[in-house]
Amino acid sequence: MPASPAAPAAPVRALRTLSLLVALHVAIVIASNYLVQIPVDLLGFHSTWGAFSFPFIFLATDLTVRLIGKQPARRVIGRAMLPALLASYVVGVLFHDGRFADLQALGVFNGFVFRIALASFAAYVLGQLLDIQVFDRIRQKGRAWWLAPAAASIVGQALDTAAFFSIAFWRSSDPFMAAHWVEIAWVDYAVKLSVSLLLFVPAYGVALAGIARALGRVPEPAAA
């Protein structure tokens, strides 16, 4: 009996989903590495615009674990980390301090930007792998739908923030960041956590249901 023409549909759809998730991760990391170079004052405390963009990565990771599983989510991290590192360096050099530089800037190695990109690489890998582990463990216990993404955000973003700021700005060549990185790290973590718990955790349930329907799957009761 000839194979059904629709047979390859599931693998093709899974590959397309995986590719889109990798692209999403890379895009968020690039945007955050650019925005972290732009300081902002929040109620008298020093922070950066990157605090508002990076929580998207945890939303994307948690959706990845829920939709395609723990091991495929780790593959997303593995495929995204090197492109994100390279692209972050290029974007950081071209848009250093939020201003577009000449393309010739790529011909000169920028140690400050590379350190940010390397810190982002380490923080991304450590934070996301911890996020996946915590999220998956809590999800398997069948707890309330919001508990897994909330707990994963708390611990994952703590590790991510500590790793990123200590690697990127401890004894940095940038006087402002060298003097204020600890304060900025704490404010950054508070902002990211607030954004995650107040905005992205509720958005997680809505996004999961919408994506599951788009993929032709029935949303899990825990995410309803």
GUGUMI-712070 format. One record per residue: y, z, x of N, C-alpha, C, CB in turn. Coordinates in steps of 0.2 Angstrom, whole numbers, plus 5000, padded with zeros to 4 digits. Glycine has a CB too. Layout:
YZXYZXYZXYZX;...
This chain:
499450005004500050005000500650005004500050064995;501149955004501749955008502150015007502149895006;502450035013502950095013503550075009503150115020;503750135005504350125001504950115006504450184997;505350065003506050055007506450115008506349995004;506350165004506750225004506550275009506850254997;505950265012505650315016506050335022505050285019;506450295025506850315031507550345029507050255035;507650355022508250375020508450445022508350375012;507950495022508050565024508150575031507350605022;507750535036507950545043508650515045507450515047;508750455041509450425043510050475040509550365039;509950505035510450545032510450615036510250575025;509950635039509950695043510250685050509250725044;510150625052510450605059511250595058510150535061;511450565052512150555050512450625049512250515044;512150665046512450735045512550775052511950775041;512050765056512050795063512650765067511350785066;512750705067513250665070513950695068513150595070;513950695061514650715058514850785060514650715051;514250835060514450905062514650905069513750945061;514250865074514450865081515150845082514050825085;515350795078516050765079516550815076516150705075;516350855071516850905068516950965073516550935062;516350985076516451035081516851015087515751055084;516750955090517150935095517950925093516950865097;518050905087518750895085519150965084518750865078;518751015082519051085081519151115088518651125077;518751105093518851135099519451095103518151125104;519451035102520050995105520651025102519950925104;520751025096521351045093521551115095521251045085;521051165095521151235097521351235104520551275095;521051195108521351205115522051175116520851165120;522251135112522951105112523351165110523051045109;523151185104523651235100523651305104523351245093;523151325108523151385111523751385117522551405114;523951325119524451325123525151335120524451255127;525251345114525851345110525951415108525951295105;526351465110526351535108526751535102526751575113;526651585098526951605092527051675091526651575086;527551705088527651775087527451795080528451795088;527051845079526751865073526951935072526051855072;527451955068527652015066527852055073527152055062;528152025078528352055084527752055089528552125083;527152025088526652025093526551945095525952045090;526351945101526251875104525551845102526351875112;525551785100524951755098525051675100524751765091;524551635098524551565098524351535092524151545104;524551465091524351425085523551415085524751365085;523251425091522551415091522151465086522251415098;522451525085522151575081522051545074522551635081;522451505072522351475065521851415064523051455062;521751385070521251325069520551345071521551275074;520451385076519751395078519351425073519751445084;519551465068519051495063518651435060519451535058;518951375060518551325056517951315060519051255057;517851325066517251315070516651355067517351325077;516851415065516351465063516151445056516651535063;516651415052516451395045515951335046517051375041;516051285051515651235052514951255054515951185057;514951305059514351325061513851355056514451375067;514151405052513851435047513551385041514251485043;513951335040513751285035513151245038514251235033;513151235045512651195048511951235048512851185056;512051305049511451345049511151345042511551415051;511551345037511351355030511051285028511951375025;511351235030511051165027510551135031511651115028;510451145038509951105041509551155046510251055046;509751225046509251265050509551295056508651245050;509251345059509451375065509351325071509051435066;508851295072508651255078509151195078507951235078;509151155072509651105072510351125074509651065065;510551185071511251205073511351215080511351275069;510851245084510851245091510951175094510251285094;510551125091510651065094511351035093510151015091;511651055088512351035087512851065092512651055080;512751125094513051155099512951125106512951235100;512351115107512151075114512451015114511451075114;512450975109512750905109513550905109512550865104;513850955107514550955106514850985112514750995100;514551025116514951065121515151025127514451125124;514850975130515050935135515650885133514550905138;515550855128516050815125516750855124515850775119;516650905121517150955119517550975126516951015115;517150995131517451015137517850955140516851035142;517550895141517950835144518550815140517450775144;518450815133519050795129519550845129518750775122;519350905129519850965129520350955135519551035129;519950945141520350935147520850875147519950925153;520650815144521050755144521650775139520650695141;521450795133522050815128522550865131521750835122;522250915135522650965137523150945143522251025140;522850895147523350865152523850825149522850825157;523650785144524150735141524650765137523750685137;524450825134524950865129525050935132524650865122;525150935138525251005141525851035139525351005149;525851105136526351135133526651105127526951145138;526251065124526351035117526850975118526751085113;526950955124527350885125526850835128527950905129;526950775126526550715128526850705135526650655124;526350695140526450685147526250605148526150725152;526450585153526350515155525550505157526750485161;525250445155524550445157524350455164524350375155;524850445168524750455176524550525177525350435180;524750575172524550645173523850655174524850685167;523450605171522650615172522450605179522350565167;522850565183522650555190522750615194523150495193;523050665192523150725196522750785193523850745197;522350815196521950875194522350935192521350895199;522250955185522651005183522251075182523050995176;522351115187521851175187521951225181521951215193;522651225179522751275173522451245167523551275172;522451185166522151155160521451155160522451085158;521151135166520451145167520151215166520251115174;520551265168520251325167520251345159520751375171;520751325156520751335148520151295145521351305145;520051235148519451195145518751225147519451125148;518751255153518151285155518051355151518151305162;518551385150518551455146518351435139519151485146;518551385136518351365129517651345129518851305127;517451305134516751295135516251355134516551255141;516451405139516051465139516051505133516251505145;516651505130516751545124516451515118517451555122;516451445118516151415112515451425112516351335113;515151415118514351415118514151485116514151395125;514451535120514251605118514351625111514651655123;515051615109515151635102514751605097515951625101;514651535098514251505092513551525092514351425093;513251535098512551555098512451615095512251545105;512951665097512851735093513051725086513451775097;513451685084513651675077512951645073514151625076;512651595076512051575073511551625072511751515077;511451665078510851715078511051765072510851755084;511651795072511851845067511751815060512551875068;512051755059512051725052511351715050512451665053;510951685054510251665052509851735050509951625057;509951785054509551845053509751875046509651895059;510351885045510651915039510451865033511351925039;510551805034510351755028509651765026510551685030;509151765031508451775029508251835026508051765036;508751885026508551945022508751945015508952005026;509051885013509251875006509851925004508651895002;510251945008510851985006511351945002511152015012;511851975000512351944996512651885000512951994995;512851824997512951765000513551765005513151714995;514051815004514551825009514451865015515151855005;513951905015513851945020513651915027513251995019;513251865027513051825033513651795036512551775031;514051755033514651725036515151775038514951675032;515251835034515751885036515551915043515851935031;514851935043514651975049514651935055513952005048;514451865054514351825060515051805062514051755057;515551805058516251795060516551855064516751785054;516351915062516551975066516351975073516352035062;515651965074515351975080515451915085514651995080;515451855081515451795085516151785088515251735081;516651795084517351785086517551835091517851785080;517351895090517451945095517251925102517152015094;516651905103516351875109516751815112515651865109;516851765107517251705109517951725111517251665102;518351765108518951785110519051815117519351825105;518551865118518551905124518351855130518051965124;517851815129517651765134518251715136517051725132;518551685130519051635131519651665135519251605125;519951715133520551745136520451765143520851795131;519951805144519851835150519651775156519251885150;519351725154519151675158519751625159518551625156;520151615154520751565154521351595157520851545148;521451665156522151685158522151745162522551695152;521651775164521651835169521951805175520951865170;522451835178522751815184522951745184522351835190;523151715178523351645177523951625181523451635170;524051565182524651535186525251535181524551465189;525051545174525651545169525851615169525351515162;526451635171526651705171526651735164527451705174;526851695159526851725152526151745150527151675147;525651705151524951715149524651765153524551645149;524851765159524551815164524751885162524751805171;525351895159525651955158525451985151526451955158;525351935146525251955139524551935136525751925135;524051915141523451885138523051935134523051855143;523051995136522652055133522952065126522652115137;523652065125523952075119523852015114524752085120;523851955117523751895113523051885111523951835118;522551915115521851905113521751955107521451935119;522052015107521952065101522252035095522252125103;522852005096523151975090522851915088523951955092;522551875092522251815091521551835087522051775097;521251885089520651905086520751935079520251955090;521251965078521451995072521651935067522052045072;522051895069522251835065521651795063522751785069;521251775068520651735066520151775062520251715073;520051835062519651875058519951875051519551945061;520551885050520951895044520851825040521651915045;520951765044520951705041520251695039521151645046;519751705043519051695041518851735035518551715047;518951805035518751845029519051825023518851915031;519751815023520151805017520151735015520851825018;520051685019520051615017519351575018520551585021;519151585024518551545025517851565022518451535033;517751635022517151655019517151635011517151735019;517651645007517651615000517551535001518351634997;517951505005517851435006517151405008518351405011;516851455011516151435013515651425007515851495018;515751465002515351454996515451394993515351514992;516151384992516351314989516151254993517051314988;516251254999516051205003515251185003516351215010;514951245004514151235004513951204998513851305005;514151224992513951194986514151124985514251234980;514751104988514951034987514550994992515651034989;514451014998514050975003513350965001514051005010;513051024998512351014996512250964991512151084994;512750964986512750914981512850844983513250924975;513250834988513350764991512750744995513950774996;512350794998511750775001511150764996511550825007;511250774990510750774985510250834985510350714986;510550894987510150954987510451004982510150984994;509951044980510251094975510451154979509651124970;511051174978511351234982510951294981512051254979;510851334986510451394986510851444982510351424993;510451484978510751534973511151584977510151574970;510951594983511451644987512051624988511051664993;512151554988512851524990513251514983512751464994;512951524978513351504971513851554970512851504965;
